Structures are given as C-alpha cells and as structure tokens.
Amino acid sequence: MARNKEALLLLLDVGPSMHSVLPEVEKLCSMLVQKKLIYNKYDEVGIVLFGAQDTDNELTTEVGGYQHVVVLKNTKVVDGDIVEALQQLPRGTTDGDFLDAVIVAMDMLIKKFGETNKGKKRLCLITNAQCPIKDPYKGTKEEQVTTIAQSMTAHGMRMESIIVRGKLTQDANKEIMDENDLLLNIFSKETSTRLLYVEDPISLFGALKTRNITPVTVFRGDLEFSPKLKIKVMVYKKTQEERFPTLKKYSDKAPQTDKFATHEVKVDYEYKSSEDPDKVVPPDQRIKGYRYGPQIVPISSAEWDAVKFKPEKGVKLLGFTDSSNVLRHHYMKDVYVFIAEPGNTKAMLAVSALTRAMKEMNKVAILRCVWRQGQGNVVIGVLTPNVSDRGNIPDSFYFNVLPFAEDVREFQFPSFSNFPASCQPNEQQLESAANFIKMLDLAPDGKKEVLLPDFTPNPVLARFFHYLDLKSKHPDAAVPPLDYTLRKITEPDTDLVLQNQSITDSFHRSFELQGNPLKKPRRLLREKISDEEGKENITAQPVANLIEYTSIKVEKIGDLTPVQDFEAMISRRDSPDWILKAIKDMKNKIFDLVEDSHEGDNYNKALECLVALRKGCILEQEPKQFNDFLKHVCKFCQEKSLQSFCEYLASKGLTLISKTEAIDSDVTDEEARSFLVKSESKEVIQEMLSSFGIDE
C-alpha cells in the first residue's frame, strides 16, 4: 500500500445498549466515506461489527471463538456500496466484546497488507464500553491489551477510540465501565492515539475526523532572537477554514466507450482589438494598467517584478509586550503553531523555557515573518505561549497575524456613559439579562461544555456531502432539509428554552420597545414660521407636529417648496446618502436666498429653511453640521454687509443646537443662547466706534 493512502477499519458496537445512538453513528460513518469519495478516492475502508446476532469472521473458522463479530465489508477502495451499508447497520442482540473486534480487525489488515510498516493503517472503535470483556487464557486483561497494543505499533497500526456516554441507564455497571476505560487508556498510550468521550450526538459528529490532512510545514528554520541566538523551529497551520470542494467543468462529448477519457474542458481566451474586432492581440502587445485619477498607468510584467518587495526569508523577534496590549479582535487569518525541531533537545529545552517564562510574566512576543524566499509581503504577528499539561506533548507557541494600519476598520460609536440616567439599564434589567445569559450558558457548573470547536462539525458542509451522495444515486432528487442533529448547531436548544420560558419572558418584559418621541421614522417635521409670531423661541417648540411621509421620492430641493423637499429627502431610507445630500442641498439653498435677497425680502423663507435644517439635524443626530453652518452664515453676512439677516435671526430666537437637544453636540445651553446675541452686540459696538472715527 502506498504511503499516502489509508486503510481504515470501522469497529462498530451494534449491541442493544448502542441502539439509541446507532442512527447518529450511521450518519457519522457515512459522512466519513462520502468525504473520502471526494478527497481520498483511493483509500480503503472496511466495516467490522461486534455485538451482532450472527458471527462471520475468518478467525472463528481458523481458531474458534470471537463470537458475535461480523465482517460486514472487507477492506476495499471506497465506493457507494460502503456508504449504503453504513446507512443501514443491522441491530445486534447481544453484548459486544470490543477486544474481540480489535483482534479480528488486526488480523484482516495483517493478512491483506503483510507484516509491513508501510502505509497508513487505522482502526476506529465506536462503542459505549459498557459490556464486560472476556478474561484471557493467560495473564491479566491489562497484560493482554498491552501485548495487543505493542503488536499494533509493530505493524504500523493506530487505533482511535470514541466512547459514547450519554445519560447512563440503570443497567450500566460502573465497575465494568471503569475497567474498560482503563484498558482503552492503555491502547491510547501505547499507540499514541486519541481516546475521546462524547455525551451528545453533536459531539459524536465532530469526534471522528472525517478527513485526514497531512501536516505540511509553513516554515522550517531559525527563530532568530539576535544574530548570535537562534532556535530551530518548525511552523504548521493549526486552523484553516474548510471550504467546499472545487467544482470543475466536465464535458459529456467524449464517447461512453472511451474508458480513458478525462471529460475535462479546456478554456482558452483571446483578446481582440476594440478598433478591429477581428484582430487578435498577441500577448507581447498586451500590458496591464492601474487607474490613477482619470488616467490609466501601464505597468509591464518586468516593471511589476522590479517594484515588488522581496524580503529575506526568516522569522525574527521584534520584542515582547504584555498580553493585554494585543487585542483579540486584531487576530487575522489562520492560526499557526511553532514547535521545536523534532529530535533537537537543545531547541526543545529553549522553547520550553521561553514559553514558561512568557506564561509566568504574562508576556507575548511580536515577530516579523517571511515564510518562504520570494514571498511578496511581510507578516507581523503575535506569538503566544502554549504550555503543555501532558508529559508526551512538548511546549509550543501559537502565532496569530496582526493587522497593519491599512487593515484596521475603525467604527466610532457614542459611549453609553454619555446617555442620561433614563437611558441606562436599571437593576431589574441587569438582573434579567444576567439570568438570561446564565440560562444559555454552554458550560454550566458540573457539566462539559457543548459546541466545542474540536467536536462541532460544519452543518453546511455536512449537508452538502449528504446531498452529493443522494444526487449521485438519484439525479432528480430534491435538496433534503437540514438533519435534526445538525440543526441543533445552528439553533438554540428548544427543550432548554421551553424549560426556562419564564426567564425569557422576564427578559422580554424588561426591554419592551417603545416609540422614541425625538426620532420617529418615516415622518416629517412641518412647522411654519410667520412674521406675526414675533420673538418666539424656536428651540422650545415641540417636535411632535409631524405628518406622514409621502410616497413621492424627492431627489433635489426645488425653489417652490424647499422645506417640503428637504423633509422628503431626509426621510428617505433607501440609502444613507440621502441625509447628507439633503443637508448639503439645503445649505446651498439658504445661501442662495440670503445672497439674492433685496432689502430682506427672502429672509422669511431663509429662516423657514434654517428652522427645517435645524430640526432635521437634531432628528438625524447631525448637530455639528447645523452649528458649523450657522456660524459660517453669520460670518459670511458680516463680510458681505448683510448684518440685517443676523439681526433678523436673533429677533426670531434661532440658536445653535445644544447638548441638551442632541447628545453629540459640543455646544452648551449658555453658548447656544448667547451666540447671536454676542454677534449682534459686537456689531453695535463696531458701529459706535466707527462713528467716532476709531478702528476696532
């Protein structure tokens, strides 16, 4: 068997105590083979059942014993028959002896592949380990298991064990389970393989690695601390997003009798001149270009290669910092693991000493990484210590890429501390929120955490593999609904929510939504100002005089009804750009009215526009826009000898937007009230000085 191919034997307990979880076991094992049909189509898979009603294996015929062990499928290259067999496992009628199944499986692999250590030979045991194991003819059970495990290692076999332990029944014997756990631990230690305990179907789905990916180093070389201090390390990817298999184009034009036809589609591209569509432009006459303002700058391949940054390969330490200085949301891309070079004792000791010192001091390292020669970019990242708690696993580092300034996206939001006390959560609301969080705690006291990443499969990928297998057999099959077990990954636990309905209701009552009187969507402010109203304080007018938004979508502010047009534009919700456009257009309209005014004939209309702009900026939380504009208008009027307009605004009581009216404003109430008063007083003083021939 080739080294990069795998022979896998599934040892499945089908005894009565496993009947409740066999449907999930069927789905899990079927998914494993479905993935192999895509990614590892030359791998071989076999199925051995124990706890079955019948007996069917070669060892029973040759030497006797090994009852209730059935070889359902001998090891062969994966195909659809194995998937179908796994989807309809027979239910056994007797307790299963997993040790008998292990010996039968080892015998099968040795007979087929010989006493060789080449290739990858793996056994996967799925059981609840609640049934007793027969006593050996000689020695103890522990000695027998140790001998079997050593033989496994000598023949290049590995065995991972998945123990399904949900809610135990009254028939479960604790002593037998403890004894079996001890024996399985011996297998795990002697063969350096995983021993996993799962309590629910979701964890079972993630326990068996349905796709084995051969680890490939990202970097091999020195972790350089200084020119004279270097540690030999190897870098691997710890996590990487699993994507859908690549879809390829295939042709059905090849004869069906041609067994060697690849059915692949080859795509060629031709570039033709826009001036002469029949003329093909050869590669030496084509060049790429980049937009730079209104023009396109052509850059040849040679120029592009010359301008590329070509750093030297290597991993260098830049320094250390407190772990609190590196924020979790700055982690980018995949996670890497740094380990000392295998077999290099000095490197292992150096890495272990460094990780433990960094852990004790709560420090992390900042590295500059160039993984390979010719890499076009430099990576800056954080190295976090990972101190191992197991004797057979060395200490290591985790590495996360950090962003540069161009990679960071900043979104500024107002702080809750700036809101008044009425907008802050009260004690009852805080208590309701705490109870709601505790209700949905994934790691409650005394229980194992659910939805752990290591045991939670991707439901989207699982559904895809199931549908691909279904469509291979039934081309017209419809997409089935998401499996019930997989749906639990994407939705809250229904039973848990129903049991704690009172907590959910309490949380809902504590945060009932109420209409905001200061900002009502799809409504407009409409308030006319007349000369007869005298010195009316505009800031004190109520904001409740609203009308429903009309269905007409206004796109610009006209001369006839500028206030109505502004209100219609600022109320549009099909794009956030309409608010800024409405404010900008209204500013321009006010300037035009003031500039074109003759002896103040446009002042009243300009004031109406200013009032509408002011209230629109309050509703949309844009106080700075109005305040800056009003200051600019007053300065403009003073420069253009239009002080009468400022006097008119002061007489009508128009002020800046204060912090009381809009929390984002940086203007106090006193500053808002005195703004136009100060401007008017300054003008009066200047006129008095001018009358006496004195410059300001």
C-alpha positions in Angstrom: 0.0 0.0 0.0 1.3 3.4 -0.9 2.4 5.7 2.0 -0.1 8.4 1.2 -3.1 6.0 1.1 -5.0 4.9 4.1 -6.7 1.6 5.1 -9.4 2.3 7.7 -11.4 -0.3 9.6 -14.5 0.8 11.4 -15.2 -1.2 14.5 -18.8 -0.5 15.4 -20.7 -1.7 18.5 -24.2 -2.7 17.4 -25.3 -4.3 20.7 -28.6 -3.5 22.4 -27.1 -0.7 24.6 -26.0 1.1 21.5 -29.3 1.0 19.6 -30.3 4.5 20.7 -27.2 6.2 19.2 -26.8 3.9 16.1 -28.7 6.4 13.8 -26.1 9.0 14.6 -23.2 6.5 14.1 -24.7 5.7 10.7 -24.7 9.3 9.7 -21.2 9.9 11.0 -19.6 7.0 9.3 -21.5 7.6 6.0 -20.2 11.2 6.0 -16.7 9.9 6.5 -16.9 7.7 3.4 -18.6 10.4 1.4 -15.7 12.7 2.1 -13.2 10.1 1.1 -15.0 9.7 -2.2 -14.2 13.3 -2.9 -10.8 13.9 -1.3 -9.3 10.4 -0.9 -10.9 8.2 -3.5 -8.2 5.6 -3.5 -8.4 5.0 0.3 -9.7 1.6 1.5 -12.4 1.1 4.1 -13.8 -2.0 5.9 -16.5 -2.5 8.4 -16.4 -4.8 11.5 -19.5 -5.2 13.7 -19.5 -6.6 17.3 -22.5 -7.4 19.5 -24.2 -8.7 16.4 -26.7 -11.6 16.3 -24.6 -13.7 13.9 -20.8 -14.5 13.7 -18.9 -14.1 10.4 -15.1 -13.7 10.5 -12.1 -15.8 9.5 -10.6 -16.2 12.9 -13.7 -18.0 14.2 -13.3 -20.5 11.4 -9.5 -20.9 11.9 -9.1 -20.9 15.7 -12.6 -20.6 17.1 -14.0 -18.0 19.5 -14.6 -14.4 18.5 -18.4 -14.9 18.7 -20.9 -12.2 17.6 -18.2 -10.4 15.4 -19.3 -9.8 11.8 -17.1 -8.5 9.0 -19.8 -6.6 7.2 -17.4 -5.3 4.5 -13.8 -6.4 3.8 -11.3 -3.6 3.2 -11.7 -2.2 -0.3 -11.4 1.0 -2.2 -14.2 3.4 -1.1 -17.4 3.2 -3.2 -21.2 3.8 -2.9 -21.8 0.2 -1.6 -19.9 1.0 1.6 -22.0 4.2 2.1 -25.2 2.2 1.7 -24.0 -0.5 4.1 -23.2 2.2 6.7 -26.6 3.8 6.3 -28.4 0.5 7.2 -26.4 -1.1 10.0 -28.0 -4.3 11.5 -29.1 -4.1 15.1 -27.4 -6.7 17.4 -29.0 -8.8 20.1 -26.1 -9.5 22.5 -23.4 -7.5 24.4 -20.3 -6.8 22.3 -16.7 -7.6 23.2 -14.6 -4.8 21.7 -11.3 -6.6 22.3 -12.5 -9.5 20.0 -13.3 -6.9 17.3 -9.9 -5.3 17.6 -8.1 -8.7 17.2 -10.3 -9.6 14.1 -9.5 -6.2 12.5 -5.8 -6.5 13.1 -5.9 -10.0 11.6 -7.6 -8.6 8.5 -5.0 -5.8 8.0 -2.0 -8.1 8.5 -3.4 -10.7 6.1 -4.1 -8.1 3.4 -1.0 -5.8 3.7 1.5 -8.2 5.3 3.8 -7.6 8.2 5.0 -4.2 6.9 5.0 -0.8 8.5 4.4 1.0 5.2 1.2 2.9 4.5 -1.4 4.2 6.9 -3.4 1.6 8.7 -6.0 2.9 11.1 -8.7 1.4 13.3 -11.6 3.4 14.6 -13.6 2.0 17.5 -17.0 3.4 18.4 -18.7 1.9 21.5 -20.1 2.8 24.9 -17.7 0.4 26.6 -20.5 -0.8 29.0 -20.2 -4.5 28.3 -17.6 -6.8 30.0 -14.5 -8.2 28.3 -13.8 -11.9 28.5 -10.9 -13.0 30.7 -7.8 -14.1 28.8 -6.5 -17.7 28.9 -3.2 -16.5 30.4 -2.3 -13.4 32.4 -4.5 -10.4 33.1 -6.6 -8.2 30.8 -4.1 -5.4 31.2 -1.2 -7.6 30.0 -3.3 -8.9 27.1 -4.2 -5.3 26.0 -0.6 -4.2 26.3 0.6 -7.1 24.1 -2.0 -6.3 21.5 -1.1 -2.6 21.5 2.6 -3.3 21.1 1.8 -5.6 18.2 -0.3 -2.8 16.7 2.6 -0.4 16.8 5.0 -3.0 15.3 2.7 -3.4 12.3 2.2 0.4 11.9 -1.4 0.4 13.0 -3.1 3.1 15.0 -6.4 2.9 16.8 -8.6 5.8 18.0 -11.5 5.1 20.3 -14.7 7.1 20.6 -16.7 6.3 23.7 -20.3 7.3 23.6 -21.5 8.2 27.1 -24.8 10.0 27.3 -27.3 9.6 30.1 -26.5 6.3 31.7 -29.3 3.8 32.2 -29.8 1.9 35.4 -28.4 -1.2 33.8 -25.0 0.4 33.3 -22.3 -1.3 35.5 -19.9 1.3 36.9 -17.2 -1.2 37.7 -17.3 -2.7 34.1 -17.1 0.8 32.6 -14.1 1.8 34.8 -12.3 -1.4 33.8 -12.9 -0.9 30.1 -11.8 2.8 30.4 -8.5 1.5 31.9 -8.0 -0.9 29.0 -8.8 1.7 26.4 -6.3 4.1 28.1 -3.6 1.5 27.6 -4.4 1.4 23.9 -4.2 5.2 23.7 -0.9 5.5 25.5 0.8 2.6 23.8 -0.2 3.7 20.3 -0.2 7.5 20.9 -3.8 7.9 19.6 -6.9 9.7 20.8 -9.4 8.4 23.3 -12.5 10.6 23.3 -15.6 10.6 25.4 -18.7 12.2 23.9 -22.1 12.8 25.6 -24.4 14.0 22.8 -24.9 13.5 19.0 -23.3 16.8 18.1 -20.1 15.9 19.8 -20.2 12.5 18.2 -20.4 14.1 14.7 -17.2 16.0 15.4 -15.3 13.3 17.3 -14.4 11.3 14.2 -12.1 13.2 11.9 -13.8 12.6 8.6 -10.9 14.0 6.6 -7.2 13.4 7.5 -5.0 16.2 6.2 -1.3 15.6 6.1 0.5 18.3 8.1 2.8 20.4 5.9 5.3 22.9 7.3 4.8 26.5 6.5 8.3 27.3 7.7 11.4 25.4 8.7 14.4 27.3 10.0 15.6 29.6 12.8 13.5 31.7 15.2 16.1 34.5 15.4 16.3 36.5 18.6 19.7 38.1 17.7 22.5 37.3 15.2 24.0 35.0 17.8 20.9 33.5 19.4 18.7 31.3 17.2 16.3 28.3 17.9 15.5 25.7 15.3 11.7 25.6 14.9 9.0 24.2 12.5 5.8 26.0 11.8 2.5 24.3 10.9 -1.1 25.6 10.4 -3.2 25.0 13.5 -6.6 26.1 12.0 -7.7 26.7 8.4 -11.2 27.2 7.1 -12.6 24.1 5.3 -14.1 25.1 2.0 -16.4 23.4 -0.4 -14.7 21.1 -2.9 -13.7 22.8 -6.1 -16.3 22.5 -8.8 -14.8 21.7 -12.2 -16.2 21.8 -15.8 -16.7 18.4 -17.4 -17.8 17.5 -20.9 -20.2 14.7 -22.0 -19.0 14.8 -25.6 -16.4 12.0 -25.2 -17.6 8.6 -26.3 -19.0 6.5 -23.5 -16.9 3.6 -24.6 -13.7 5.5 -24.0 -12.5 4.4 -20.6 -9.5 6.8 -20.6 -11.4 10.0 -21.4 -10.9 12.7 -18.8 -14.0 14.7 -19.8 -12.2 17.9 -18.8 -13.0 21.2 -20.5 -10.1 23.3 -21.6 -10.7 27.0 -21.8 -8.7 29.4 -24.0 -9.0 33.2 -24.0 -8.5 35.5 -27.0 -8.0 39.3 -26.7 -9.3 41.3 -29.6 -8.8 45.0 -30.5 -11.7 47.3 -29.8 -11.0 49.1 -33.1 -10.8 45.9 -35.1 -12.9 43.2 -33.5 -11.5 40.6 -36.0 -7.8 41.3 -35.0 -6.4 39.1 -32.1 -3.9 41.0 -29.9 -0.9 38.7 -29.1 0.5 38.5 -25.5 3.6 40.7 -26.3 1.3 43.5 -27.3 -0.8 43.4 -24.1 0.0 45.2 -20.9 -1.8 45.7 -17.6 -2.6 49.1 -16.2 -3.7 50.7 -13.0 -6.2 53.6 -12.6 -4.5 56.7 -11.2 -7.1 59.5 -11.2 -8.6 60.0 -14.6 -5.7 58.2 -16.4 -4.6 54.6 -16.6 -0.9 53.9 -15.9 0.5 50.9 -17.8 3.0 48.7 -15.9 4.7 45.8 -17.6 5.5 42.5 -16.0 9.2 43.3 -15.7 8.4 46.6 -14.0 5.9 44.9 -11.7 8.6 42.4 -10.7 11.1 45.2 -10.1 8.7 47.1 -7.9 7.7 44.1 -5.8 9.1 44.0 -2.2 11.3 40.9 -1.9 12.2 40.5 1.8 14.6 37.9 3.0 13.2 34.6 4.3 13.2 34.3 8.1 11.4 34.7 11.4 12.8 37.4 13.7 11.8 38.6 17.1 10.9 42.3 17.3 10.2 42.4 21.0 7.9 41.5 23.9 4.8 43.1 25.3 2.1 42.5 27.8 -0.6 40.1 26.6 -3.2 42.7 27.4 -1.8 45.1 24.8 -2.7 42.7 22.0 -6.5 42.8 21.5 -8.3 39.7 20.5 -10.2 41.4 17.6 -6.8 42.2 16.0 -6.2 38.5 15.2 -6.3 37.9 11.4 -6.4 34.8 9.1 -5.4 31.4 10.3 -3.6 30.2 13.5 -0.1 28.7 13.3 1.8 26.6 15.8 5.5 26.9 16.4 7.2 23.7 17.7 10.9 23.0 18.4 12.7 20.9 15.7 11.9 17.2 16.5 14.9 15.4 17.9 16.7 18.7 18.7 17.0 18.5 22.5 18.5 22.0 22.9 15.8 23.6 20.8 13.1 21.8 22.8 14.6 23.0 26.1 14.9 26.5 24.8 11.3 26.6 23.5 10.0 25.1 26.8 12.0 27.6 28.9 10.8 30.6 26.8 7.1 29.5 26.8 7.1 29.0 30.6 8.8 32.3 31.3 6.4 34.2 29.0 3.5 32.5 30.6 4.7 33.4 34.1 5.3 37.0 33.1 2.1 37.3 31.1 4.0 38.4 28.0 3.7 37.7 24.3 6.3 38.1 21.5 5.9 40.2 18.4 7.5 38.6 15.3 8.4 39.6 11.8 7.8 36.6 9.5 8.7 35.8 5.9 7.8 32.2 5.4 9.5 31.5 2.1 12.0 33.0 -0.3 10.4 35.3 -2.8 7.3 36.0 -0.7 5.9 39.3 -1.7 4.8 40.5 1.7 6.0 40.7 5.4 3.8 39.3 8.2 3.8 40.9 11.6 2.2 38.7 14.3 1.9 37.8 18.0 3.5 34.7 19.5 1.5 33.3 22.5 3.0 30.7 24.8 1.2 27.3 24.9 2.4 25.3 28.0 1.5 21.7 27.7 -0.2 19.8 30.5 0.7 16.4 29.1 4.0 14.7 29.5 4.2 13.3 26.0 3.4 16.6 24.3 6.1 19.4 24.3 5.5 23.1 24.9 4.9 25.2 21.9 3.7 28.6 20.6 0.6 29.8 18.9 1.0 32.5 16.2 -1.6 35.0 15.0 -1.2 37.5 12.2 -1.7 41.1 13.3 -3.1 43.9 11.1 -1.3 46.9 9.7 -2.9 50.3 9.9 -4.5 49.9 6.5 -6.1 46.6 7.6 -7.9 48.1 10.7 -11.5 49.2 10.3 -12.5 51.8 12.9 -16.1 52.4 13.7 -16.8 55.1 16.3 -19.9 54.8 18.4 -21.1 57.0 21.3 -20.5 55.7 24.7 -23.4 54.6 26.9 -22.0 56.7 29.7 -23.0 59.9 27.8 -26.6 59.0 27.9 -28.9 60.3 30.7 -29.9 58.0 33.6 -33.2 57.3 32.0 -31.4 55.6 29.1 -29.2 53.5 31.4 -30.2 49.9 32.4 -31.7 49.6 35.9 -31.1 46.9 38.5 -34.1 44.9 37.3 -33.0 44.9 33.7 -29.4 43.9 34.7 -30.8 41.0 36.7 -33.0 39.8 33.9 -30.1 40.0 31.5 -27.8 38.0 33.9 -30.5 35.3 34.3 -30.9 35.1 30.5 -27.2 34.7 30.0 -26.9 32.0 32.7 -29.8 30.1 31.2 -28.0 29.7 27.9 -24.6 29.0 29.4 -22.8 26.4 27.2 -20.6 25.3 30.1 -22.8 25.1 33.2 -21.3 24.0 36.5 -20.6 20.3 36.7 -21.1 19.7 33.0 -18.9 19.6 30.0 -19.1 22.5 27.6 -21.2 21.9 24.5 -20.4 23.1 20.9 -16.6 22.9 21.5 -14.9 23.8 18.1 -13.0 20.4 18.1 -16.2 18.5 18.2 -18.6 20.7 16.3 -18.9 19.9 12.5 -19.8 22.4 9.9 -23.5 21.8 9.2 -23.3 23.4 5.8 -20.5 21.1 4.6 -22.2 18.1 6.2 -25.4 18.8 4.3 -23.5 19.3 1.1 -21.8 15.9 1.3 -25.1 14.2 2.1 -26.8 15.8 -0.9 -23.9 15.0 -3.2 -24.2 11.3 -2.3 -28.0 11.5 -2.7 -27.7 13.1 -6.1 -25.2 10.6 -7.4 -27.8 7.9 -6.9 -30.9 10.0 -7.8 -30.1 12.8 -10.3 -33.5 14.4 -9.8 -33.5 14.3 -6.0 -34.6 17.5 -4.2 -32.4 19.1 -1.6 -33.4 17.5 1.8 -33.9 19.6 4.9 -31.1 20.0 7.3 -30.6 17.0 9.6 -32.1 17.3 13.1 -28.7 16.9 14.9 -27.0 19.4 12.6 -29.9 21.8 13.1 -29.1 21.9 16.8 -25.8 23.5 16.0 -27.4 26.5 14.3 -30.4 26.9 16.7 -30.8 27.3 20.4 -31.8 24.1 22.4 -35.6 24.1 22.1 -36.0 22.0 25.3 -33.8 24.3 27.3 -35.7 27.4 26.1 -39.1 25.8 26.9 -38.0 24.8 30.4 -36.9 28.4 31.1 -39.7 30.2 29.4 -40.3 32.4 32.5 -36.7 33.8 32.3 -37.2 34.6 28.6 -40.5 36.3 29.3 -38.9 38.3 32.1 -36.1 39.5 29.8 -38.6 40.4 27.1 -40.7 42.4 29.5 -37.7 44.3 30.9 -36.8 45.6 27.4 -40.1 46.3 25.7 -39.6 48.6 22.7 -41.3 52.0 22.9 -41.5 54.8 20.4 -38.9 57.5 20.6 -40.6 60.9 20.6 -37.4 62.6 19.4 -37.0 60.5 16.3 -39.8 58.8 14.5 -39.0 57.0 11.2 -40.8 57.9 8.0 -42.3 61.1 9.5 -41.6 64.7 8.7 -41.5 67.8 10.8 -43.7 70.6 9.4 -43.9 73.9 11.1 -44.5 77.3 9.6 -42.9 80.5 10.9 -44.7 83.7 10.3 -43.7 87.3 10.9 -46.7 87.8 13.2 -45.3 85.2 15.7 -42.8 87.9 17.0 -39.9 86.8 19.2 -40.9 83.2 19.5 -38.3 80.8 21.0 -37.8 78.3 18.2 -35.8 75.9 20.4 -38.7 75.5 22.7 -41.2 74.5 20.1 -42.4 70.9 20.4 -41.2 68.3 17.9 -44.5 66.4 17.8 -46.1 68.3 15.0 -45.4 65.6 12.4 -47.1 64.3 9.3 -46.8 61.0 7.5 -44.1 60.7 4.8 -45.5 60.8 1.3 -44.7 58.1 -1.2 -43.1 60.6 -3.6 -39.3 60.2 -3.7 -37.8 63.7 -3.9 -34.2 63.8 -5.3 -33.4 67.5 -5.1 -34.6 70.7 -3.3 -36.6 72.9 -5.5 -37.3 76.7 -5.4 -41.0 76.4 -4.9 -41.2 74.2 -1.7 -37.7 73.8 -0.4 -38.8 72.9 3.2 -41.1 70.1 2.0 -38.5 68.8 -0.4 -35.8 68.8 2.3 -38.2 66.9 4.7 -39.0 64.3 2.0 -35.3 63.8 1.1 -34.1 63.4 4.7 -36.8 60.8 5.4 -35.8 58.5 2.6 -34.4 55.2 3.9 -33.4 53.5 0.6 -29.8 54.9 1.1 -28.0 56.7 3.9 -26.6 59.1 1.4 -29.9 61.0 1.1 -29.5 62.5 4.6 -26.1 64.1 3.8 -27.3 65.2 0.3 -30.4 66.8 1.8 -28.4 68.7 4.4 -25.9 69.9 1.7 -28.6 71.0 -0.7 -30.5 72.9 2.0 -27.3 74.7 3.0 -26.8 75.8 -0.6 -30.5 76.9 -0.9 -30.2 79.1 2.3 -27.0 80.7 0.9 -28.8 81.5 -2.4 -31.8 83.0 -0.6 -29.6 85.2 1.6 -27.4 86.4 -1.3 -30.2 87.1 -3.6 -32.3 88.9 -1.0 -33.2 92.6 -1.7 -33.9 94.6 1.4 -34.7 91.3 3.3 -37.4 90.0 1.0 -36.1 86.5 1.2 -35.3 86.5 5.0 -38.5 84.8 6.0 -38.1 82.0 3.5 -34.4 81.6 4.5 -35.5 81.4 8.2 -38.0 78.7 7.4 -35.3 76.7 5.7 -32.9 77.2 8.6 -35.6 76.0 11.1 -36.2 72.9 9.0 -32.5 72.2 8.7 -32.0 72.7 12.4 -34.7 70.2 13.4 -33.6 67.7 10.7 -30.1 67.8 12.1 -31.5 67.1 15.6 -33.5 64.2 14.4 -30.6 62.6 12.4 -28.0 63.3 15.2 -26.0 65.7 13.0 -25.8 68.8 15.3 -22.3 69.7 14.2 -23.5 70.1 10.6 -26.0 72.8 11.6 -23.8 74.6 14.2 -20.9 75.0 11.8 -23.2 76.2 9.1 -24.9 78.8 11.2 -21.5 80.1 12.3 -20.4 80.2 8.7 -23.6 82.1 7.6 -23.2 84.7 10.3 -19.5 85.3 9.4 -20.5 85.5 5.7 -23.2 88.1 6.4 -20.7 90.3 8.3 -18.2 90.2 5.5 -20.9 90.9 2.8 -22.6 93.7 4.8 -25.7 91.5 5.4 -25.8 92.0 9.2 -29.5 92.6 9.0 -30.0 88.9 8.4 -28.2 88.0 11.6 -30.4 90.6 13.5 -33.4 89.0 11.9 -32.4 85.5 13.2 -31.7 86.9 16.6 -35.1 88.5 16.7 -36.7 85.2 16.0 -34.8 83.4 18.7 -32.8 81.0 16.4 -29.9 79.4 18.3 -27.2 76.7 17.9 -28.1 73.1 18.7 -27.1 72.5 22.4 -26.0 69.3 24.1 -29.4 69.1 25.7 -31.1 68.8 22.3 -28.6 66.5 20.7 -26.1 64.4 22.7 -23.4 64.6 20.0 -23.3 68.4 20.2 -20.3 70.1 21.8 -22.3 73.3 22.5 -23.6 74.1 26.0 -27.0 75.7 26.6 -25.4 79.0 27.5 -23.3 79.1 24.4 -26.3 78.3 22.2 -28.4 81.1 23.7 -25.7 83.7 23.6 -24.4 83.1 20.1 -26.5 85.5 18.1 -26.7 87.9 21.0 -22.9 88.2 21.1 -22.8 88.7 17.3 -25.4 91.4 17.5 -23.6 93.2 20.4 -20.3 93.1 18.6 -21.8 94.7 15.5 -23.4 97.6 17.6 -20.0 98.3 19.3 -18.2 98.3 16.0 -20.8 100.8 14.6 -20.3 103.1 17.6 -16.5 103.1 17.3 -16.7 103.8 13.6 -19.0 106.8 14.2 -16.2 108.3 16.4 -13.6 107.5 13.8 -11.9 104.8 15.8 -10.9 101.5 14.3 -11.6 98.3 16.3 
